[in-house]
Amino acid sequence: GEPFFRSLAEHLASAIGADGVLVGELLPDQQLESLALLWQGQRLDNARYLLEHTACGQTLNQPEMFICAEQVGRRFRLLPP
């Protein structure tokens, strides 16, 4: 349940030194529903969103692994320039 996914996100962020972690479920209509969302150590409300033009969408569309090590928010227009 939710406590497991929150714990997973927290441990993953700690293990890889990430500012943000999203654990989500891919839905059949090309949407993603977050099960745990963590940004700079703070838990955020879960959300559902379309994958088009997002880091998650890019990951699913790559035949190989996709890594965006920095500036994810700016690259995918989640943050102002």
Secondary structure as UniProt FT lines:
FT   HELIX           2..16
FT   STRAND          20..27
FT   TURN            28..30
FT   STRAND          31..39
FT   TURN            40..41
FT   STRAND          42..43
FT   STRAND          48..50
FT   TURN            52..53
FT   HELIX           55..61
FT   HELIX           72..75
FT   TURN            76..77
//
